[in-house]
Amino acid sequence: MASMSNHEGSSKKMRKILKKVDRISSLPDSLLVHILSFLPTIDAVGTSILSSRWKHLWACVPTLDFDVNLPFGEPYSDMNFVDRVLFNHELSCIQKFRLNCIEENDLSRVYTWISVAINRGVQELEIVINQGEWDFRCPLSLFTCPTLVVLKLGFLVSLSTVPRSVHFKSLKVLHVSFNFPDNGLMQNLFWNCPVLEDLLIEGLVHSYDELSFDLSTRAPLKRCKLDLGSNQVDATSKYISNEIVINSPGLECLTLHEDYLPCYVLENLTSLVKADVDVGHCCIKTKSTEQHADRVLVLLRKLCSVKYLSLGARTMGALDYAVDNKLLLFTNLIRLELVVHNCYGWKRLLHLLNSMPNLVRLVLDKFKNCEDNASEDFNFVEQEVVPCCLLMHLQEIGFNFFQGLSDELKLTEYFLRNAKVLHTMKIYTFDLEEKQEREFHEKVLMFPRGSITCQVLFDKILEQPR
């Protein structure tokens, strides 16, 4: 019933618009169809009652977008609506088919809908199924579909085995999200994609799994993102044998987000420009072995050619426990973004900056994330040796989520005093009362500055930190 009321509400709104601006109806069919392609399908179909001119336009829309909330058997079932749309849709080719199953639905019907989209030469297919412990088997024809350019699969159900005969000859974008994927399933999916440019793999990993990916590819892969969480972050020893191999000479952007810190084998990343690394939460949680934490440094050495680098709180925390101090020079790096918590992750800050001689812009997000309100010792900023980038190249600094604490004042004073060519320091404060805000500003503005052209700017962040 909710679906029908939404349908009627959308139709009323459309009638009001047409009464006020009748020029819409005078537009050519091709343009009206293009406009309708940006609407959810239920709203596009709803325009059919506006006038005879609009009655069949929705059937020519090349984009089908469904949110299936009401299961089969319910009044005005969303599943019945999808059936009717596919039966009456007039195009032999579907450009984009999106399906989001939120409630418990008949998965055999979902199988049929995907098959229909494949048979009609779908180019972009996005399927999200969120139904607990149910098992789902995709049509085999999906894995050899010659027309697919974009494939996005988000399965919070158990996905049955992906066949070995996968071949996506036209696929450029592959985004997959699974809970507890196995090696064979994931490997088969992206192994035979000769023109793949954008790969995203995300999911939750079992603590007892030995999960290894080999992302070596001859495809012109430009963007790769791994976002893997663990269901037991303190079971560090069980992940020691896990390995992720990436060998892709054309890769430009690499994102690695995970909790369990496997062994990374990165080779031939000669085109890499940007890297976002947030790995190793297990090292913070358990203060695990130095050998395990040293994997962060091994990983960072393979990224030393990038121009833009982001290091998350998990990475900065893992560096606290690493024993190996050897970092190669990041000679190309011009922008560094860090996320650091108040009670860990600070020990290697100056060590990192020493390895980045040409750094131009530094952004630091400081989050409070300790139950005991502990704060790390900031005496490291009193070291006599100042990183080369502060003396010669660092022009912009951004500090986010500052709360007027003493360690923040120490850090601010250090950079203002030692950054000799600094143009701008912008400080975003969070959760400060007006008096505290004013006092913090006054203290910062009194600090001596190594650069006579440096401006200090303040602003507020109103929303909660991530």
C-alpha positions as CSV (number, residue, x, y, z in Angstrom):
1,M,0.0,0.0,0.0
2,A,2.9,2.3,0.8
3,S,4.2,1.8,-2.7
4,M,0.9,2.7,-4.3
5,S,0.5,5.9,-2.2
6,N,4.0,7.0,-3.3
7,H,3.0,6.3,-6.9
8,E,-0.1,8.5,-6.5
9,G,1.8,11.3,-4.8
10,S,4.4,11.4,-7.6
11,S,1.7,11.6,-10.2
12,K,0.0,14.5,-8.4
13,K,3.2,16.4,-8.3
14,M,3.9,15.8,-12.0
15,R,0.3,17.1,-12.9
16,K,0.9,20.3,-11.0
17,I,4.2,20.9,-12.8
18,L,2.6,20.3,-16.2
19,K,-0.2,22.8,-15.4
20,K,2.3,25.5,-14.5
21,V,4.8,24.8,-17.2
22,D,3.0,23.2,-20.2
23,R,6.1,23.7,-22.3
24,I,7.3,20.4,-21.0
25,S,4.7,18.5,-23.1
26,S,5.8,20.2,-26.2
27,L,9.3,18.8,-26.0
28,P,10.3,16.0,-28.4
29,D,9.8,12.4,-27.3
30,S,13.6,11.8,-27.3
31,L,14.2,14.6,-24.8
32,L,11.3,13.5,-22.5
33,V,12.6,9.9,-22.5
34,H,16.0,11.3,-21.5
35,I,14.4,13.2,-18.6
36,L,12.5,10.2,-17.4
37,S,15.7,8.1,-17.4
38,F,16.9,10.0,-14.3
39,L,13.8,9.0,-12.3
40,P,13.2,5.8,-10.4
41,T,11.1,3.5,-12.7
42,I,8.1,3.7,-10.4
43,D,8.0,7.5,-10.9
44,A,8.6,7.2,-14.6
45,V,5.7,4.8,-15.0
46,G,3.6,7.1,-12.9
47,T,3.8,9.8,-15.6
48,S,1.7,7.6,-17.9
49,I,-1.6,8.9,-16.3
50,L,-0.7,12.6,-17.0
51,S,-2.1,12.6,-20.6
52,S,-2.2,10.4,-23.7
53,R,1.1,12.0,-24.8
54,W,2.8,10.5,-21.7
55,K,1.0,7.1,-21.7
56,H,3.7,5.0,-23.4
57,L,6.8,7.2,-23.0
58,W,8.1,5.3,-20.0
59,A,8.3,2.1,-22.0
60,C,11.0,3.7,-24.1
61,V,13.2,4.6,-21.2
62,P,16.5,2.7,-21.5
63,T,17.2,2.8,-17.7
64,L,15.2,0.7,-15.3
65,D,15.7,1.4,-11.6
66,F,13.8,-0.7,-9.0
67,D,13.8,-0.7,-5.2
68,V,12.0,-3.9,-4.2
69,N,10.6,-3.4,-0.7
70,L,7.3,-5.4,-0.7
71,P,7.7,-9.2,-1.3
72,F,5.6,-11.3,-3.6
73,G,2.2,-12.1,-2.1
74,E,1.7,-8.6,-0.5
75,P,-0.9,-6.3,-1.9
76,Y,0.6,-4.1,-4.6
77,S,3.7,-6.2,-4.5
78,D,6.9,-4.5,-5.8
79,M,7.8,-7.8,-7.4
80,N,4.6,-7.8,-9.4
81,F,5.4,-4.3,-10.5
82,V,8.8,-5.3,-11.8
83,D,7.2,-8.2,-13.7
84,R,4.7,-5.8,-15.3
85,V,7.3,-3.3,-16.3
86,L,9.6,-5.9,-17.9
87,F,6.7,-7.4,-19.8
88,N,5.5,-4.0,-21.2
89,H,8.9,-2.4,-21.7
90,E,9.4,-1.8,-25.5
91,L,13.1,-1.5,-25.9
92,S,15.1,-4.5,-27.1
93,C,18.2,-3.0,-25.5
94,I,18.5,-1.9,-21.8
95,Q,21.2,0.6,-21.1
96,K,21.1,0.4,-17.3
97,F,19.3,-2.0,-14.9
98,R,19.4,-1.4,-11.2
99,L,17.8,-3.6,-8.6
100,N,17.8,-3.1,-4.8
101,C,16.1,-5.9,-2.8
102,I,15.7,-4.7,0.8
103,E,13.2,-7.1,2.2
104,E,12.8,-10.9,1.9
105,N,11.9,-11.5,-1.7
106,D,11.5,-14.5,-4.0
107,L,15.1,-14.8,-5.3
108,S,14.0,-17.0,-8.2
109,R,12.2,-13.9,-9.5
110,V,15.4,-11.9,-9.1
111,Y,17.2,-14.6,-11.2
112,T,14.6,-14.2,-13.9
113,W,14.9,-10.4,-14.0
114,I,18.7,-10.5,-14.3
115,S,18.3,-13.0,-17.2
116,V,15.9,-10.7,-19.0
117,A,18.3,-7.7,-18.6
118,I,21.2,-9.9,-20.0
119,N,19.1,-11.1,-22.9
120,R,18.3,-7.4,-23.8
121,G,22.0,-6.5,-24.0
122,V,22.3,-4.6,-20.7
123,Q,25.3,-2.4,-20.5
124,E,25.2,-1.3,-16.8
125,L,24.0,-3.8,-14.2
126,E,23.7,-3.0,-10.5
127,I,22.3,-5.7,-8.2
128,V,22.0,-5.3,-4.4
129,I,20.5,-8.1,-2.3
130,N,20.3,-7.8,1.4
131,Q,18.5,-10.8,2.8
132,G,20.5,-12.3,5.6
133,E,21.6,-16.0,5.2
134,W,19.8,-16.7,2.0
135,D,21.7,-18.3,-0.8
136,F,21.6,-16.8,-4.3
137,R,22.8,-18.2,-7.6
138,C,23.3,-15.8,-10.5
139,P,22.4,-16.8,-14.0
140,L,25.4,-18.4,-15.7
141,S,24.8,-16.1,-18.7
142,L,25.8,-13.1,-16.5
143,F,29.4,-14.3,-16.4
144,T,29.9,-14.2,-20.1
145,C,27.7,-11.3,-21.0
146,P,29.4,-9.5,-24.0
147,T,27.6,-6.2,-23.6
148,L,28.3,-5.4,-19.9
149,V,30.4,-2.3,-19.4
150,V,29.6,-1.7,-15.7
151,L,28.8,-4.5,-13.2
152,K,28.1,-3.7,-9.5
153,L,27.2,-6.6,-7.3
154,G,26.3,-6.1,-3.6
155,F,25.4,-9.4,-2.0
156,L,24.7,-9.6,1.7
157,V,23.5,-13.1,1.0
158,S,25.6,-16.2,0.3
159,L,26.6,-16.2,-3.3
160,S,26.9,-19.6,-5.0
161,T,30.1,-20.4,-6.8
162,V,31.2,-18.2,-9.7
163,P,32.1,-20.5,-12.7
164,R,35.6,-20.8,-14.0
165,S,34.4,-19.8,-17.5
166,V,34.0,-16.1,-16.6
167,H,34.7,-13.7,-19.5
168,F,33.7,-10.1,-19.6
169,K,35.1,-8.9,-22.9
170,S,33.6,-5.3,-22.6
171,L,33.6,-4.8,-18.8
172,K,35.4,-1.6,-17.7
173,V,34.0,-1.2,-14.2
174,L,33.6,-4.1,-11.7
175,H,32.4,-3.4,-8.1
176,V,31.7,-6.4,-5.9
177,S,30.7,-6.5,-2.2
178,F,30.3,-9.9,-0.4
179,N,30.3,-11.1,3.1
180,F,33.0,-13.8,3.7
181,P,34.1,-14.3,0.1
182,D,36.4,-17.2,-0.8
183,N,39.5,-17.0,-2.9
184,G,38.1,-18.9,-5.9
185,L,34.9,-16.9,-6.1
186,M,36.7,-13.6,-6.1
187,Q,39.6,-14.6,-8.3
188,N,37.3,-16.0,-11.0
189,L,35.3,-12.8,-11.1
190,F,38.0,-10.4,-12.2
191,W,40.5,-12.9,-13.8
192,N,39.3,-12.6,-17.4
193,C,38.4,-8.9,-17.9
194,P,40.7,-7.7,-20.7
195,V,39.6,-4.1,-20.7
196,L,38.9,-3.6,-17.0
197,E,39.7,-0.1,-15.7
198,D,38.0,0.2,-12.3
199,L,38.0,-2.6,-9.7
200,L,36.4,-2.4,-6.2
201,I,36.3,-5.4,-3.8
202,E,34.8,-5.0,-0.4
203,G,33.4,-7.4,2.2
204,L,33.9,-9.0,5.6
205,V,36.6,-11.6,6.1
206,H,36.3,-14.6,8.5
207,S,39.0,-14.7,11.2
208,Y,39.8,-18.3,10.3
209,D,40.0,-17.8,6.5
210,E,43.3,-17.8,4.6
211,L,42.3,-15.2,2.1
212,S,44.7,-14.4,-0.8
213,F,44.1,-12.3,-3.8
214,D,46.2,-12.1,-6.9
215,L,45.2,-8.9,-8.7
216,S,47.9,-9.2,-11.3
217,T,46.4,-8.3,-14.6
218,R,47.2,-7.3,-18.2
219,A,44.0,-5.2,-18.4
220,P,44.5,-1.4,-18.4
221,L,43.4,-1.2,-14.8
222,K,43.6,2.4,-13.6
223,R,41.7,2.4,-10.2
224,C,41.7,-0.4,-7.6
225,K,40.1,-0.4,-4.2
226,L,40.1,-3.1,-1.5
227,D,37.9,-2.5,1.5
228,L,38.0,-5.6,3.7
229,G,36.9,-5.8,7.3
230,S,37.6,-8.6,9.8
231,N,34.9,-10.2,12.1
232,Q,37.6,-10.7,14.8
233,V,40.2,-8.0,14.8
234,D,42.2,-9.5,17.7
235,A,42.9,-12.8,16.0
236,T,46.1,-11.4,14.5
237,S,48.1,-14.6,14.3
238,K,45.5,-16.2,12.1
239,Y,46.1,-13.6,9.3
240,I,49.9,-14.0,9.1
241,S,49.7,-16.2,6.0
242,N,47.2,-14.0,4.1
243,E,48.6,-12.3,1.0
244,I,47.5,-9.8,-1.5
245,V,49.4,-9.5,-4.8
246,I,48.9,-6.5,-7.1
247,N,50.9,-6.3,-10.3
248,S,49.4,-3.7,-12.7
249,P,51.7,-1.3,-14.6
250,G,48.8,1.0,-15.6
251,L,47.4,1.5,-12.1
252,E,47.0,5.2,-11.3
253,C,44.9,5.1,-8.0
254,L,45.1,2.5,-5.3
255,T,43.0,2.4,-2.1
256,L,43.6,-0.2,0.6
257,H,41.3,-0.3,3.6
258,E,41.3,-3.3,5.9
259,D,41.7,-4.4,9.5
260,Y,43.9,-7.4,9.5
261,L,47.1,-6.4,7.7
262,P,48.0,-9.2,5.3
263,C,51.3,-9.4,3.5
264,Y,51.2,-7.0,0.4
265,V,53.2,-7.9,-2.7
266,L,53.1,-4.8,-4.9
267,E,55.0,-4.9,-8.2
268,N,55.3,-2.8,-11.4
269,L,53.2,0.1,-10.1
270,T,55.1,2.5,-12.4
271,S,52.0,4.6,-13.2
272,L,50.7,5.0,-9.6
273,V,49.8,8.7,-8.8
274,K,47.5,8.4,-5.8
275,A,47.3,6.0,-2.8
276,D,44.9,5.9,0.1
277,V,46.1,3.4,2.8
278,D,44.2,2.7,6.0
279,V,45.4,-0.8,7.2
280,G,46.4,-2.6,10.3
281,H,43.8,-2.0,13.0
282,C,44.7,-5.3,14.6
283,C,48.1,-3.9,15.5
284,I,46.5,-1.1,17.5
285,K,44.0,-3.4,19.1
286,T,46.4,-6.1,20.3
287,K,49.8,-4.4,20.2
288,S,50.8,-7.4,18.0
289,T,54.2,-8.5,17.1
290,E,56.6,-6.0,15.5
291,Q,57.1,-8.3,12.6
292,H,53.4,-8.0,11.7
293,A,53.4,-4.2,12.2
294,D,56.5,-3.9,10.0
295,R,54.3,-4.9,7.1
296,V,53.0,-1.3,7.0
297,L,56.5,0.0,6.3
298,V,57.0,-2.7,3.6
299,L,53.8,-1.6,2.0
300,L,54.7,2.1,2.1
301,R,58.1,1.6,0.5
302,K,56.3,0.2,-2.6
303,L,54.2,3.5,-2.8
304,C,57.1,5.9,-2.7
305,S,56.6,7.2,-6.3
306,V,53.1,8.6,-5.7
307,K,52.2,12.4,-5.8
308,Y,49.2,12.1,-3.4
309,L,49.1,10.0,-0.3
310,S,46.5,9.5,2.4
311,L,47.3,7.5,5.5
312,G,44.4,6.5,7.8
313,A,44.4,6.1,11.6
314,R,44.9,2.4,11.4
315,T,48.1,2.8,9.4
316,M,49.4,5.5,11.7
317,G,48.6,3.4,14.7
318,A,50.3,0.3,13.2
319,L,53.4,2.5,12.6
320,D,53.6,3.0,16.4
321,Y,54.4,-0.7,16.9
322,A,56.7,-1.1,13.9
323,V,60.4,-1.6,14.7
324,D,61.8,-1.2,11.2
325,N,62.6,2.5,10.6
326,K,63.6,2.4,7.0
327,L,61.5,4.5,4.7
328,L,62.4,5.4,1.1
329,L,62.2,9.0,0.0
330,F,58.8,10.0,-1.5
331,T,60.5,12.5,-3.9
332,N,57.3,13.0,-6.0
333,L,54.9,13.5,-3.1
334,I,53.3,17.0,-3.0
335,R,50.2,16.3,-0.9
336,L,49.8,14.2,2.3
337,E,46.6,13.6,4.2
338,L,46.7,11.9,7.6
339,V,44.1,10.8,10.1
340,V,45.5,10.5,13.6
341,H,43.8,9.8,17.0
342,N,44.8,11.7,20.1
343,C,46.2,8.6,21.9
344,Y,48.1,6.8,19.2
345,G,49.7,7.3,15.8
346,W,51.9,10.3,16.4
347,K,55.3,8.8,16.9
348,R,56.2,8.6,13.2
349,L,54.9,12.0,12.1
350,L,58.2,13.7,11.8
351,H,59.8,10.5,10.5
352,L,57.3,10.5,7.7
353,L,57.8,14.2,6.9
354,N,61.6,13.6,6.8
355,S,61.0,11.2,3.9
356,M,58.9,13.7,1.9
357,P,61.3,16.5,0.9
358,N,59.1,18.1,-1.7
359,L,55.8,18.1,0.2
360,V,53.6,21.2,-0.6
361,R,50.3,20.5,1.2
362,L,49.6,18.7,4.5
363,V,46.1,17.9,5.8
364,L,45.7,16.4,9.3
365,D,42.5,15.1,10.8
366,K,42.8,14.6,14.6
367,F,40.1,12.5,16.2
368,K,39.5,11.7,19.8
369,N,39.0,8.0,20.1
370,C,40.2,6.8,23.5
371,E,38.0,5.7,26.4
372,D,40.5,6.8,29.1
373,N,41.0,10.2,27.5
374,A,44.7,9.4,27.3
375,S,46.9,11.5,25.0
376,E,50.2,10.7,23.5
377,D,53.4,12.5,24.5
378,F,54.1,15.4,22.1
379,N,57.7,16.0,23.1
380,F,58.8,14.7,19.7
381,V,58.1,18.1,18.2
382,E,61.0,19.5,20.3
383,Q,63.5,17.6,18.1
384,E,66.2,19.9,16.7
385,V,66.3,18.4,13.2
386,V,63.5,20.0,11.1
387,P,62.2,18.1,8.0
388,C,63.4,19.5,4.8
389,C,59.9,20.0,3.4
390,L,59.1,22.5,6.2
391,L,62.2,24.5,5.4
392,M,61.8,24.7,1.6
393,H,58.4,23.6,0.2
394,L,55.5,23.2,2.6
395,Q,53.0,26.0,1.7
396,E,49.6,24.9,3.0
397,I,48.5,23.1,6.2
398,G,45.0,22.1,7.2
399,F,44.2,20.9,10.8
400,N,40.7,19.4,11.2
401,F,38.7,18.6,14.4
402,F,40.9,20.5,16.8
403,Q,39.5,21.1,20.2
404,G,41.9,23.5,21.8
405,L,43.9,20.9,23.6
406,S,47.5,21.4,24.8
407,D,49.0,18.9,22.3
408,E,47.2,20.6,19.4
409,L,48.8,23.9,20.5
410,K,52.2,22.3,20.6
411,L,51.7,20.9,17.1
412,T,50.5,24.2,15.8
413,E,53.3,26.1,17.3
414,Y,55.9,23.7,15.9
415,F,54.7,24.1,12.3
416,L,54.2,27.9,12.5
417,R,57.7,28.3,13.9
418,N,59.5,25.9,11.5
419,A,57.6,26.1,8.2
420,K,59.7,28.8,6.4
421,V,57.7,29.2,3.2
422,L,54.2,28.6,4.6
423,H,51.4,30.6,2.9
424,T,48.3,29.3,4.8
425,M,47.4,27.4,7.9
426,K,43.7,26.7,8.2
427,I,42.4,25.3,11.5
428,Y,38.9,23.7,11.7
429,T,37.7,23.5,15.3
430,F,35.1,21.1,16.6
431,D,32.8,21.1,19.7
432,L,34.2,24.3,21.3
433,E,32.2,26.8,23.3
434,E,32.5,30.4,22.2
435,K,34.9,31.4,25.0
436,Q,37.1,28.3,24.4
437,E,37.2,29.1,20.7
438,R,38.3,32.7,21.3
439,E,41.0,31.7,23.8
440,F,42.3,29.1,21.4
441,H,42.5,31.6,18.5
442,E,44.3,34.1,20.7
443,K,47.0,31.6,21.7
444,V,47.6,30.4,18.2
445,L,47.8,34.0,16.8
446,M,50.5,34.7,19.4
447,F,52.9,32.0,18.2
448,P,56.0,33.1,16.3
449,R,56.0,32.4,12.6
450,G,58.9,31.3,10.4
451,S,57.2,32.6,7.3
452,I,56.3,36.3,7.2
453,T,53.7,35.7,4.5
454,C,51.8,33.0,6.5
455,Q,48.1,33.6,7.2
456,V,46.3,31.7,9.9
457,L,42.6,31.1,9.3
458,F,39.9,29.6,11.5
459,D,36.6,27.9,10.8
460,K,34.3,25.5,12.5
461,I,33.2,21.9,11.7
462,L,29.7,21.3,12.9
463,E,29.1,17.7,12.1
464,Q,30.4,14.7,14.1
465,P,33.7,13.2,12.9
466,R,33.6,10.1,10.8
